[in-house]
């Protein structure tokens, strides 16, 4: 069993490893893509944030002054040295130089701030990176944020909405669930009015990453103290509060060192009549440092596995995107032509797969679930809706004819012949206007399918040749030409099908032929036999027209989709690839227009740079497997915090699972609703085409240029 001293040494060793690991991840640039554990100091202007940081570091090095002093976020990487050697600092913006004089460090912070933020108190969200090596500081990474400022300074560059700007900047840093919030609150102000505490509680509702620090505890009004605040009796915090005695302005003027001030702080709390009675775990910079160290250790241990998973997921996403972008532009003409051939093949294969509904395994990485019908399913929807109003049980072709209209037609076509004999001309005269109504919805269906095929081809062509818009422009004309030619052929066939139904009356329908005499009204009672023969003949003609019209509609509901499907949809697929190959083969100059847009080149370069960063980060993480094992807790409250973090993580995972199930359910519901629109039987009742009214005419005009409605 290890002694406490040995356990402490192992603890600090493990902590150093973890903090160094996170710092290395920052050094390779991972912070730009994935959030890493850190501590952010949150507080209002002049709340004592700088004094808290100096107490933690044990060195006087931060700028002082009136008004807003911290005008750029300061990222402090603290490295604890075992040997009591002279401390030093290193600025990322001043490479190759060690600063042993911390008065010079202070001046450099001011210079770097003025360089970016200007000399008139402007505030800019561009962090200064300072690494301090000292035996007086713990192993921590802390970000000092500009204080929340209510009113802009006079004669400064600060805008009128400085409060919103400083709040938004603070929010961007502390909203990250991997950031520990060090909430600095002056004890001589009302705790319930603290902007920093309110923001922290709004963001960290579970309270597992907020530590309260009560500053200026020694300058409270006479007769008051911070006991109730420190013990959480006013506004409780899960991780509690720690009281700090700041250096006064007089101490700073008199050059009282931070180490001396820490000794005075310990003496102040030890001899104070109220604070000396409080638990030692709520008072002093030493306690705050230890608490921060333990909590940061716990957070890093907890989040490292997730960070590793995020890195791997991001790498996979970049690989998929790089695959979409393709390899860099080839140099030789032969290689360029081969690339174009391959992309034409890919375009045609994707187009066929979309229409046939075939699952494309090369797109398996996509997480998007379509809630709308696409491809062949969309085309089939147009077919199912064709003539749907005409197949309703309530629809009668002769509904717009009165008995008088039919009787007038009978008289008209009887001519000078002997009355009482039925005439086929009456039937033709009355049925043809009804059959003529079928042409408009048939042509609309053809146009709808063509427009969708054109839009689909345009979107796939644009995506496939996004790297080479010049090549895309050369091929667009061929694609349009193929589609227009096949559309005209299909239009001719569809037109002829409707004309055939109009121009030649015939049916082999078994029921119609077998029951044709049943259509004639039969007199069954004396009153029926006394009916006017003209009325009986009118009823017979009405029944024959309605019956024959239903037979025709049933026929064209199959034949029109078949014609469009074969002479348009299938013909385009069969001809497209051959025509595109011919265009490429007969136009060798097409390789000369094969150039990538600047944004594609830049995106590929950026993605490769990001990929290198992520791979380097993975190497850093895998270098020490023990750090990824999840073991080696710190015991006590820290283990409880780790357990709570795991619990919240599990709840978040459960919530995401529920959200995913909800989205899948919504997608299924949307699909079900679409099916209902088809009327259960997919040849349903969604009325996309209405029978034409007198005076109406024509079918929808063509639309063109790939998805752009004209």
C-alpha positions in Angstrom: 0.0 0.0 0.0 1.4 3.4 -1.0 1.9 6.2 1.5 0.1 9.5 1.2 3.3 11.1 -0.1 3.6 8.4 -2.7 -0.1 8.7 -3.7 0.4 12.5 -4.0 3.4 12.1 -6.2 1.6 9.7 -8.4 -1.4 12.0 -8.6 0.7 15.0 -9.7 2.5 12.8 -12.2 -0.8 11.6 -13.7 -2.1 15.2 -13.7 1.0 16.5 -15.4 0.6 13.8 -18.1 -3.0 14.6 -18.7 -2.6 18.4 -18.8 0.5 18.0 -21.1 -1.5 15.7 -23.3 -4.3 18.3 -23.7 -1.8 21.0 -24.3 -0.1 18.9 -27.0 -3.6 18.4 -28.6 -3.9 22.2 -28.6 -0.4 22.6 -30.1 -1.2 20.3 -33.0 -4.3 22.5 -33.6 -7.1 20.2 -32.5 -8.8 23.0 -30.5 -9.7 24.6 -33.8 -11.9 21.6 -34.6 -12.8 19.9 -31.3 -13.3 21.5 -27.9 -10.8 20.4 -25.2 -11.0 20.6 -21.4 -10.0 23.9 -19.9 -10.8 26.4 -17.2 -12.3 29.8 -18.1 -12.3 32.7 -15.6 -15.7 34.4 -15.8 -16.5 37.7 -14.0 -17.5 41.3 -14.3 -15.2 44.1 -14.8 -13.0 44.8 -11.7 -14.2 41.7 -9.9 -10.7 40.7 -9.0 -10.0 38.1 -11.7 -6.4 39.1 -12.2 -5.7 38.8 -8.5 -7.2 35.3 -8.4 -5.0 34.2 -11.4 -1.9 35.6 -9.8 -2.7 33.9 -6.6 -3.0 30.6 -8.4 0.3 31.1 -10.4 2.1 32.6 -7.4 3.7 35.3 -9.6 2.9 39.0 -10.1 2.7 39.3 -14.0 -0.7 40.6 -15.1 -1.4 44.2 -16.3 -3.1 46.5 -13.8 -5.1 49.7 -14.2 -8.5 51.3 -14.2 -11.4 50.2 -16.3 -11.1 47.3 -18.6 -7.6 45.8 -18.4 -8.1 42.3 -20.0 -9.1 43.2 -23.5 -7.9 40.0 -25.2 -8.6 36.5 -23.8 -5.4 35.3 -22.1 -4.8 31.5 -22.4 -2.4 30.5 -19.6 -0.7 27.2 -19.7 0.8 26.6 -16.3 3.6 24.0 -16.0 4.7 23.0 -12.5 8.4 22.5 -12.0 9.7 20.2 -9.3 12.9 22.2 -8.7 12.7 25.7 -7.2 14.5 27.3 -10.2 13.8 30.7 -11.6 10.4 30.7 -13.4 10.0 31.9 -17.0 7.3 32.5 -19.6 7.0 31.9 -23.3 4.6 33.7 -25.7 3.4 32.0 -28.8 3.5 35.3 -30.6 7.1 35.9 -29.6 8.8 32.7 -30.7 12.2 31.7 -29.5 12.4 33.9 -26.5 12.1 33.0 -22.8 10.9 35.8 -20.4 12.5 35.5 -17.0 11.6 39.0 -16.0 7.8 39.0 -15.3 7.7 42.8 -15.5 8.6 42.3 -19.1 5.9 39.6 -19.4 3.4 42.2 -18.2 4.5 44.8 -20.7 4.5 42.2 -23.5 0.8 41.3 -22.7 0.0 45.0 -22.9 1.8 45.3 -26.2 0.2 42.3 -27.8 -3.2 43.5 -26.6 -2.7 47.0 -28.1 -1.3 45.4 -31.3 -4.7 43.7 -32.0 -7.2 45.6 -29.9 -5.8 49.1 -30.4 -4.7 51.6 -27.7 -8.2 52.9 -27.0 -9.5 50.0 -24.8 -11.0 48.0 -27.7 -11.9 44.3 -26.9 -11.1 41.6 -29.4 -11.7 37.8 -29.2 -8.2 36.7 -30.3 -6.4 34.9 -27.4 -2.9 35.5 -26.2 -1.1 32.3 -25.5 1.3 32.4 -22.6 3.0 29.4 -21.0 4.5 29.8 -17.5 7.0 27.3 -16.0 7.3 27.7 -12.3 7.6 25.7 -9.1 4.9 28.0 -7.6 2.1 27.1 -10.0 0.0 24.0 -10.5 -0.4 22.1 -13.8 -3.4 23.9 -15.2 -4.7 25.5 -18.4 -6.7 28.7 -17.6 -8.3 31.3 -19.9 -8.7 34.8 -18.5 -11.7 36.4 -20.3 -12.4 40.1 -20.6 -14.7 41.1 -17.8 -18.4 41.7 -18.5 -18.6 45.5 -19.0 -21.8 47.4 -18.7 -20.9 50.9 -19.9 -18.2 51.8 -22.6 -15.4 54.0 -21.4 -15.3 57.6 -22.5 -13.0 58.4 -25.5 -12.4 54.7 -26.2 -13.0 52.3 -29.1 -15.6 50.4 -27.1 -19.0 50.4 -28.8 -22.2 51.3 -27.1 -23.2 47.6 -27.0 -20.1 46.7 -25.1 -22.1 44.7 -22.5 -23.6 42.5 -25.2 -20.2 42.0 -26.8 -18.4 41.0 -23.6 -21.3 38.7 -22.6 -21.3 37.0 -26.0 -17.6 36.5 -25.9 -17.8 35.0 -22.4 -20.7 32.8 -23.5 -18.8 31.4 -26.4 -16.1 30.1 -24.1 -18.1 28.9 -21.1 -21.0 27.2 -23.1 -18.7 24.3 -24.0 -19.5 21.4 -21.6 -15.8 20.6 -21.4 -15.0 24.0 -19.9 -14.8 24.4 -16.2 -16.2 27.8 -15.1 -14.3 29.7 -12.5 -16.9 32.2 -11.5 -15.3 35.2 -9.8 -17.7 37.3 -7.6 -16.8 40.2 -5.4 -17.9 39.6 -1.8 -18.7 43.2 -1.2 -21.5 43.1 -3.9 -25.0 41.5 -3.8 -24.5 37.8 -4.8 -28.0 37.7 -6.3 -27.1 40.4 -8.9 -23.9 38.8 -10.2 -24.0 38.6 -14.0 -21.3 36.0 -14.0 -23.1 33.7 -11.6 -26.3 34.0 -13.5 -24.6 33.1 -16.8 -22.9 30.1 -15.2 -26.1 28.8 -13.7 -28.0 29.2 -17.0 -25.3 27.3 -18.9 -24.3 24.7 -16.3 -27.7 23.7 -14.9 -26.4 20.5 -13.3 -23.6 22.5 -11.6 -20.9 20.0 -12.3 -18.4 22.4 -13.7 -18.9 25.7 -11.9 -16.7 26.8 -9.0 -17.5 30.1 -7.2 -14.7 32.4 -6.0 -15.5 35.1 -3.5 -12.9 38.0 -3.9 -12.4 41.2 -1.9 -13.5 39.3 1.2 -11.4 41.6 3.4 -13.0 44.9 2.3 -16.7 44.1 3.1 -18.7 46.6 5.1 -18.1 46.5 8.9 -20.3 44.0 10.6 -20.8 41.9 7.5 -19.0 38.7 6.3 -19.2 36.1 3.6 -20.0 33.1 5.8 -23.5 32.5 4.3 -22.2 32.9 0.8 -19.2 30.6 1.3 -21.3 27.9 2.9 -23.9 28.0 0.0 -26.7 29.2 2.2 -27.6 32.1 -0.1 -27.1 30.7 -3.6 -25.8 27.1 -3.5 -23.2 25.7 -6.0 -22.7 22.0 -6.3 -18.9 22.4 -6.4 -19.0 25.2 -3.7 -17.3 28.5 -3.2 -13.8 29.4 -2.1 -13.0 32.7 -0.4 -9.9 34.7 -1.5 -8.2 37.7 0.1 -6.9 39.9 -2.8 -3.8 42.1 -2.7 -4.9 45.6 -2.1 -3.8 48.5 -4.3 -1.5 49.6 -1.5 0.1 46.2 -1.5 0.7 46.4 -5.2 2.2 49.9 -5.0 4.4 48.7 -2.1 5.6 45.8 -4.3 4.3 43.2 -1.9 5.0 39.9 -3.7 2.3 37.4 -4.4 3.9 34.8 -2.1 4.0 37.3 0.7 0.4 38.1 0.0 -0.5 34.4 0.2 1.1 34.2 3.7 -0.9 37.3 4.7 -4.1 35.6 3.4 -3.5 32.5 5.5 -2.9 34.6 8.6 -6.0 36.7 7.9 -8.3 33.6 7.7 -6.6 31.9 10.7 -7.2 34.9 13.0 -10.5 36.1 11.7 -13.3 35.6 14.3 -15.8 34.3 11.7 -13.6 32.7 9.0 -11.4 30.8 11.4 -14.5 28.8 12.4 -15.3 27.8 8.8 -14.1 24.5 7.2 -10.7 24.9 5.6 -12.1 23.7 2.3 -13.7 27.0 1.6 -10.9 29.5 2.2 -7.6 30.4 0.6 -5.8 30.4 -2.8 -4.1 27.1 -1.9 -7.5 25.4 -1.5 -8.8 26.9 -4.7 -5.7 25.6 -6.6 -6.1 22.1 -5.2 -9.8 22.1 -6.0 -9.3 23.3 -9.6 -6.6 20.7 -10.1 -8.8 17.9 -8.9 -11.8 18.9 -11.0 -9.7 19.5 -14.1 -8.1 16.1 -13.7 -11.6 14.5 -13.4 -12.9 16.3 -16.4 -9.9 15.4 -18.6 -10.2 11.8 -17.6 -13.9 11.8 -18.3 -13.8 13.5 -21.7 -10.7 11.9 -23.3 -12.5 8.8 -24.7 -15.2 11.1 -26.2 -12.5 13.3 -27.7 -10.9 10.3 -29.3 -14.3 9.2 -30.8 -14.9 12.7 -32.1 -11.5 12.8 -33.8 -12.2 9.4 -35.5 -15.7 10.5 -36.6 -14.3 13.8 -38.0 -11.5 11.9 -39.9 -14.2 9.6 -41.4 -16.3 12.6 -42.5 -13.2 14.3 -44.1 -12.4 11.0 -45.9 -15.9 10.9 -47.3 -15.7 14.6 -48.4 -12.3 14.1 -49.9 -13.6 11.2 -51.8 -16.4 13.4 -53.2 -13.9 16.0 -54.2 -11.7 13.4 -55.9 -8.0 13.5 -56.4 -6.2 16.6 -57.5 -6.4 17.6 -61.1 -4.4 15.3 -63.3 -1.7 16.8 -65.5 -1.6 14.8 -68.8 -4.3 15.0 -71.4 -4.8 11.2 -71.4 -5.3 11.2 -67.6 -7.7 14.1 -67.9 -9.8 12.2 -70.5 -9.8 9.1 -68.3 -11.0 11.2 -65.4 -13.9 12.6 -67.5 -14.8 9.0 -68.7 -14.9 7.8 -65.1 -17.1 10.8 -64.0 -19.5 10.2 -66.9 -19.8 6.6 -65.8 -20.4 7.7 -62.2 -23.1 10.2 -63.3 -25.0 7.6 -65.4 -24.8 4.9 -62.7 -26.0 7.4 -60.0 -28.9 8.5 -62.3 -29.9 4.9 -62.9 -29.6 4.0 -59.2 -31.8 7.0 -58.2 -34.5 6.0 -60.6 -34.4 2.3 -59.9 -34.2 2.9 -56.1 -31.1 0.8 -55.8 -29.1 1.4 -52.6 -25.8 3.1 -53.4 -23.2 1.5 -51.0 -20.7 4.3 -51.9 -23.0 6.7 -50.1 -23.4 4.6 -47.0 -21.8 7.4 -44.9 -24.8 9.7 -45.2 -26.9 10.1 -42.1 -29.8 11.9 -43.8 -33.1 10.1 -44.1 -35.3 11.4 -46.8 -38.8 12.3 -45.6 -40.0 12.9 -49.2 -40.2 10.5 -52.1 -37.4 10.7 -54.6 -36.2 8.9 -57.7 -38.3 6.2 -59.2 -40.7 6.4 -56.2 -41.5 10.0 -57.2 -42.1 9.0 -60.8 -44.4 6.2 -59.6 -46.3 8.7 -57.5 -47.1 10.7 -60.7 -48.3 7.5 -62.4 -50.5 6.5 -59.4 -52.2 9.9 -59.4 -52.9 9.9 -63.2 -56.7 10.2 -63.9 -57.4 9.6 -60.2 -60.5 11.9 -60.3 -62.0 9.8 -63.1 -61.9 6.5 -61.2 -63.9 7.7 -58.3 -67.1 5.7 -57.7 -69.0 9.0 -57.7 -67.7 10.1 -61.1 -70.0 9.7 -64.1 -69.0 10.8 -67.6 -72.5 11.9 -68.4 -73.0 13.9 -65.2 -72.7 17.1 -67.3 -75.3 15.9 -69.7 -79.0 16.5 -68.9 -81.6 14.1 -70.3 -82.6 16.9 -72.7 -79.0 17.1 -74.0 -79.1 13.3 -74.7 -82.5 13.4 -76.3 -81.5 16.3 -78.5 -78.4 14.3 -79.7 -80.7 11.3 -80.4 -83.0 13.5 -82.6 -80.1 15.2 -84.3 -78.5 11.9 -85.4 -81.8 10.2 -86.3 -81.9 12.4 -89.3 -84.6 11.4 -91.8 -84.4 7.7 -90.8 -87.2 5.7 -89.2 -87.4 6.6 -85.5 -86.9 4.0 -82.8 -83.6 2.4 -84.0 -80.5 3.2 -81.9 -77.7 5.1 -83.7 -73.9 4.6 -82.9 -73.4 8.2 -84.0 -75.3 9.4 -80.9 -72.8 7.4 -78.7 -69.8 8.8 -80.6 -71.1 12.4 -80.4 -71.6 12.2 -76.6 -68.5 10.1 -75.7 -65.8 11.9 -77.6 -65.9 15.2 -75.6 -65.4 13.0 -72.5 -62.5 11.1 -73.9 -60.9 14.3 -75.1 -60.6 15.3 -71.4 -58.0 12.5 -70.9 -55.4 14.2 -73.1 -54.6 17.1 -70.8 -53.8 15.1 -67.6 -51.9 12.6 -69.7 -49.7 15.4 -71.1 -49.4 16.9 -67.6 -48.2 13.6 -66.3 -45.6 13.4 -69.1 -44.4 16.9 -68.3 -44.2 16.3 -64.6 -42.1 13.1 -65.1 -39.9 14.9 -67.6 -39.4 17.9 -65.3 -38.5 15.7 -62.4 -36.1 13.6 -64.6 -34.5 16.9 -65.8 -34.1 18.3 -62.3 -32.7 15.0 -61.0 -30.2 14.8 -63.9 -29.2 18.4 -63.3 -28.6 18.0 -59.5 -26.5 14.7 -60.1 -24.6 16.3 -62.9 -23.8 19.4 -60.8 -22.6 17.3 -57.9 -20.6 14.9 -60.0 -18.8 17.6 -62.0 -18.7 20.2 -59.2 -14.9 20.2 -59.5 -15.0 20.9 -63.2 -17.8 23.4 -64.1 -16.2 23.8 -67.5 -16.7 20.1 -68.3 -20.2 20.3 -66.8 -21.1 23.1 -69.2 -19.9 21.0 -72.2 -22.1 18.0 -71.2 -25.3 19.9 -70.1 -26.2 20.4 -73.8 -25.9 16.7 -74.6 -28.0 15.7 -71.6 -30.7 18.2 -72.5 -30.7 17.1 -76.1 -31.1 13.4 -75.2 -33.9 14.2 -72.8 -35.8 16.5 -75.2 -35.5 14.0 -78.1 -36.9 11.2 -75.9 -39.6 13.5 -74.5 -40.8 14.2 -78.1 -41.0 10.5 -78.9 -42.9 9.8 -75.7 -45.2 12.8 -76.3 -46.0 11.4 -79.8 -46.8 7.9 -78.3 -49.0 9.3 -75.5 -50.8 11.6 -78.0 -51.5 8.6 -80.3 -52.8 6.5 -77.4 -55.4 9.1 -76.5 -56.2 9.7 -80.2 -56.7 6.0 -80.7 -59.2 5.9 -77.8 -60.9 8.9 -79.4 -60.9 7.7 -83.0 -61.7 4.0 -82.7 -64.4 2.7 -80.4 -63.7 -0.9 -79.4 -63.5 -3.1 -76.3 -62.9 -6.7 -75.5 -64.0 -6.2 -71.9 -65.7 -9.4 -70.8 -68.2 -7.8 -68.5 -69.2 -5.2 -71.0 -69.7 -7.8 -73.8 -71.5 -10.3 -71.5 -73.8 -7.8 -69.8 -74.4 -5.4 -72.7 -78.1 -6.3 -72.8 -78.4 -5.7 -69.1 -77.6 -2.1 -69.7 -80.9 -1.6 -71.4 -83.5 -0.7 -68.8 -86.1 -3.5 -68.5 -89.7 -2.8 -67.6 -90.8 -4.9 -64.7 -94.0 -3.3 -63.5 -97.0 -2.0 -65.3 -95.9 1.6 -64.6 -92.5 0.9 -66.1 -94.0 -0.5 -69.3 -96.0 2.6 -69.7 -92.7 4.7 -69.7 -92.0 6.9 -72.7 -89.6 4.9 -75.1 -87.5 8.1 -75.4 -86.8 8.1 -71.7 -85.8 4.5 -71.8 -83.5 5.1 -74.7 -82.0 8.1 -72.9 -81.2 6.0 -69.8 -79.7 3.3 -72.0 -77.4 5.8 -73.8 -76.3 7.3 -70.4 -75.5 3.8 -69.0 -73.5 2.8 -72.1 -71.4 6.0 -72.1 -70.6 5.7 -68.4 -69.7 2.1 -68.7 -67.5 2.5 -71.8 -65.7 5.6 -70.3 -64.7 3.6 -67.2 -63.3 0.9 -69.5 -61.2 3.5 -71.4 -60.0 5.1 -68.2 -59.0 1.7 -66.8 -57.1 1.0 -70.0 -55.2 4.4 -70.3 -54.3 4.4 -66.6 -52.0 1.5 -67.5 -51.0 2.2 -71.0 -50.0 5.9 -70.5 -47.6 5.2 -67.6 -46.2 2.3 -69.5 -45.6 4.5 -72.5 -44.0 7.2 -70.4 -42.0 4.7 -68.5 -40.6 2.9 -71.6 -40.3 5.7 -74.1 -39.1 8.4 -71.7 -37.7 7.1 -68.4 -36.1 3.9 -69.7 -35.1 5.4 -73.1 -33.2 8.3 -71.4 -31.3 5.8 -69.2 -30.4 3.6 -72.2 -29.3 6.4 -74.4 -27.7 8.9 -72.0 -24.4 7.0 -71.4 -23.8 6.3 -75.1 -24.4 9.9 -76.1 -22.2 11.3 -73.4 -19.4 8.9 -74.3 -19.8 9.9 -78.0 -19.6 13.6 -77.0 -16.4 13.1 -75.0 -14.8 10.9 -77.6 -15.5 13.4 -80.4 -14.4 16.4 -78.5 -10.9 16.0 -77.3 -10.7 19.7 -76.6 -12.9 19.1 -73.6 -9.8 18.2 -71.6 -8.6 21.8 -72.1 -11.6 23.2 -70.1 -11.0 20.8 -67.3 -10.0 23.2 -64.5 -11.0 23.2 -60.8 -12.5 26.3 -59.2 -10.4 28.0 -56.6 -12.9 27.1 -53.8 -12.6 23.4 -54.6 -8.8 23.6 -54.4 -8.9 25.5 -51.2 -11.4 23.1 -49.6 -9.3 20.1 -50.5 -6.2 21.8 -49.0 -8.0 22.8 -45.9 -9.5 19.3 -45.4 -6.0 17.7 -45.9 -4.6 20.1 -43.3 -7.4 19.3 -40.9 -6.8 15.6 -41.6 -3.1 15.9 -40.7 -4.1 17.8 -37.5 -6.6 15.1 -36.5 -4.1 12.2 -37.3 -1.4 13.9 -35.2 -3.9 14.3 -32.4 -4.7 10.6 -32.6 -1.0 9.8 -32.4 -0.7 11.9 -29.2 -3.7 10.2 -27.6 -2.4 6.7 -28.5 1.1 7.3 -27.3 0.2 6.6 -23.7 -2.6 4.0 -23.5 -2.8 4.2 -19.7 -4.2 7.7 -20.0 -7.1 6.4 -22.1 -7.9 3.5 -19.8 -10.2 5.6 -17.6 -8.7 4.4 -14.4 -6.7 6.2 -11.7 -9.3 8.3 -10.1 -8.4 10.8 -7.3 -10.8 9.4 -4.7 -13.5 11.0 -2.5 -15.5 13.9 -4.0 -13.6 13.7 -7.3 -14.7 10.1 -7.8 -18.3 11.2 -7.0 -18.0 13.9 -9.6 -16.6 11.5 -12.2 -19.6 9.2 -11.5 -21.9 12.1 -11.9 -20.3 13.0 -15.2 -20.7 9.4 -16.4 -24.4 9.6 -15.3 -25.0 12.8 -17.3 -23.2 11.3 -20.2 -25.5 8.2 -20.1 -28.5 10.5 -19.9 -27.3 12.5 -22.9 -26.8 9.3 -24.8 -30.3 8.1 -23.9 -31.7 11.5 -24.9 -29.9 11.4 -28.3 -31.3 7.8 -28.8 -34.8 9.0 -28.1 -34.4 12.0 -30.5 -33.2 9.6 -33.2 -36.1 7.3 -32.6 -38.4 10.3 -32.8 -36.9 11.5 -36.1 -37.3 8.0 -37.5 -40.9 7.8 -36.3 -41.6 11.2 -38.0 -40.0 10.0 -41.2 -42.1 6.8 -41.1 -45.2 8.9 -40.4 -44.4 11.1 -43.4 -44.0 8.1 -45.6 -47.3 6.7 -44.3 -49.0 10.0 -45.0 -47.8 9.9 -48.5 -49.2 6.4 -48.9 -52.5 7.5 -47.6 -52.5 10.2 -50.2 -52.4 7.4 -52.7 -55.6 6.1 -51.1 -54.4 2.8 -49.5 -54.5 1.2 -52.9 -51.6 3.0 -54.5 -53.8 3.7 -57.5 -55.6 6.0 -55.2 -57.5 9.2 -55.0 -55.2 12.1 -54.7 -56.7 14.5 -57.2 -53.6 15.9 -59.0 -55.5 16.3 -62.3 -59.0 17.6 -62.6 -61.3 17.1 -65.5 -61.1 20.1 -67.8 -63.8 22.6 -67.7 -65.3 24.3 -70.7 -63.0 27.0 -71.9 -59.9 25.4 -70.2 -57.2 24.0 -72.3 -53.7 23.0 -73.0 -51.3 21.3 -70.7 -48.4 22.6 -68.7 -45.6 24.3 -70.6 -42.1 22.7 -70.5 -39.6 23.8 -67.8 -36.0 23.6 -68.4 -32.4 24.0 -67.3 -32.0 21.4 -64.6 -34.1 22.3 -61.6 -34.6 26.0 -62.5 -38.2 26.6 -63.2 -38.9 29.1 -65.9 
